[in-house]
Amino acid sequence: MAEQSASGAETVDAHGPGMRAVHLLRAVTLELDRLGGEFAAENGLHPTDLRALIALLDAARAGTPATPGRLGAELGLNSAGTTALVDRLERAGHVRRVRDASDRRRVLLEVDDRAVALGQAFFGPLIGEVIAVVEQFDADGRAVVERFLTGVRDAVAARGSDSSR
């Protein structure tokens, strides 16, 4: 909850429920980042490679065509950086370039099944544990958690694209 300082500026209650949530989110973020770094190191990947694979898997799950341009924009890479990234992932056998069946001029990116299996072997147990935690909540509780996480994601995304900082 925000309070007013003596100067009239808004301050944050350092001990309120909002800050507890912020600290927990930060702790989760740090643990996930550590785990992702461990996976990347064990598999000869750069952290950006892992982010790219996640973005491509998310696009496939959403039914969104994954082009190099879209991937680069999502990761904040220029054209040369995106090409180097896709080349590296392709050489490692994690990604393949395929022609779009509806527009042969367009190249799409697909994650190889072996890369999916590699990720499942490493992250699968954690995913199962998270699902078990979620399933401890009733439907109303799950809806609150989803609404909270969606709101946090949207706030972070808006902040990331806010050019007025």
N, C-alpha and C positions, 0 to 999 in steps of 0.2 A: 504494500500500500504506500502510495506517495504521500509525503508530508510537505509542509512549507517550512523553509529555513527562515531565519531572522531577516534575511534580505528579500524574502518573498519567492526565492527560487524553489522549484520542486526538488525534494530529496527523496531517497529511497529508504524505506524502513529496513535496516540491515539485519533485523532479526525476525522479520515477518514471514508468513508462509510463502510469499512470492520469492524471497531470497533463498529460502530452503529449497524450493523447486529449482531455482537457478543453479545452486550449488550441486544438487543431485544430477541435473542435466550435464553440468560441466564434468562431474565425475564419470558419468556414463560415456560422455564423448571421449574423455581421456582413455578410458579402458578400451573402448572400441578402436580408437586410434592406435593404441599399443598393440592390440590383437591384430589389426590390419597390417601394421608394420612387421609383426612377427611372420604373418602369412606371406607378405611380399618378400621379406628377406629369405625365408625358407624356399621360395619358389623362383628366386632370381628376378623379381619384379621391382620396379620403381613404384613408390606410393601412387604416382599418377596413373600407372598401368592398372593398379587395382581399382582406382576411382573410375577409370574408363570401362573396365569390365563390368563394374556395378551399373554404370550408366547404360551400357549396352544391354545388360540383362533386364534392367528396369524398362527400357524401351521395348524390348521383345515382349515382356509381360503385359505392357500397356497396348501392344499392337501398333506401336509407332515405328515407322521406318527409320532405321539408324543409318544416317549418312555421315561421312567424315565431317562435313560442315556442321551438322547438328551436334556431333560429339565435341568438336572443337569449341563451339559456342558454349556448350554446357560446362566444359572444363576450363573455359577462359583461356584457350590456346589460340595462337595465330595459325595460319595455314601451314607454315613450315613445321611448327611444333606438332600439329595434328598429324601431318604426314609421317614425321619421325616416330610418333607414338604408335600409329597404326602399323607402320613397317615393323617396329620392334615386336608388337603383339602378334603380327602375322608370322614373323620369323620364329617366334617361340611356339607357334602352333595354337595360340589361344583364340585367334580371330581369323576370319577369312573375308576377303572382299568378294562380293557376288554382284552380278548385274541385276538390276531391277527388272523383273519380268514385264512390267507395264511401261517402262521407259529405259530402254537399253543403254541410254547415255548416262544414266545415274548408277552410281555404285552404292551398294548397301553393305553394312558390316554385320557379320553374324559371329556370335561366340561359339567356338567349337565345343562339342559335347565333352571332350576331355578336360577342357577348362572348367566346365560346369561341374564335372565329377570331382575335380581337384578342390574346388570351392566347397562343394557339399561335404567332402571328407573332412575338411578343416572346420568349416563353420556350421555344419549340420547339427552337431551336438548342442551348440549354443542356441541355434534356432529352435531346436526342440525344447530347451530349457525356457526360452522366452515364451514360447507358445504355452507351456505348462503354467507359467506365471499368469499369462493373460486369461487362461481358462479357469483360474481361481476366482475371477470376477463374474458376476451375473451380467446379463445383457445390458442393463443400465450402467453398470460400472465400466464395462468395455466401451460403451458409447462415450462416457466421460473421458476415459483415457484417450480414445481416438480423437475426440474433439480437442483435447489439450495438446496432444502431439501434433495434430494438424495445424493448430493455431501457432505453436512454437515454430514449426517448419515454415509456415507462411511468414511469420515475423522475421525469421532469419533470412529467408529468401528476399523479402522486401528490403531489408537492411543491406544485403549484398548488392542489390541493384540500385540502391539509392545513391544517386550521383551528387546529392546536396550535402554530403558529409564534409 
